[in-house]
């Protein structure tokens, strides 16, 4: 049995769908077997039968108009249509400044949780999930709870970046806080603030963890991307360095890029 909260939620979804599909609704409803009169009643919160309620809900879900949970910040599945796909995630090696770590990650919609998430393949081949939080503003936050890996990412929105030879790549830059070793002998773990980059790739599927080692062209390109991330989020890294925490690669004070 539908509740008042259910009716309000459905009315909200109908309003959002109607706003972006004007002039096409009637035909689409007819194809889905939904009466327009029933649609309009649901749009203003008037009670309809449970059967019709489920039919409209299924129609909206099939058309990707799914709303996230309130605790993640309000967003719709379609809000991230340009984001879905695979990325390479870059971050400095905390113990060796001549290495850059590369992880494969996927940005996707979790239809069971009704949230966007990022799934990353880490160095032992296992997958780790991070829920996407979207508060007001231009940042996304990824949160997970995995020992030895970052529990918090702050990313700016997806944008096209041109580097070196003018090559355009779609990236998200940001910072992440992770517990990691900061010396080559792995004697102790510290919190490290990493500049990070997620670069969208055409390849489908996960790939093994790897590192780019200086000197080579791939290392230099990734270093430039990470330098952009560091410059864009300089205020965060400045605050971090004032607290004298391990900052950049090899655990020393953050070096200017």
Secondary structure, DSSP 8 states (H G I E B T S, - for coil): ---HHHHHHHHHHHHHHHHHSTTTHHHHHHHHT--HHHHHHHHTT----HHHHHHHHHHHHHTT--B--GGG-S-BGGGGTTT-EEEEEEEE-TT-TTEEEEEEEEEEEETTTTEEEEEEE-TTS-EEEEEEE--SSSEEEEE---TTS-SEEEEE--EEEEETTTEEEEEEEEEEEEEEE-STT---EEEEEEEEEEEEES--S----EEEESSSHHHHHHHHHHHHHHHHTHHHHHHHHHTT---SGGGSS----
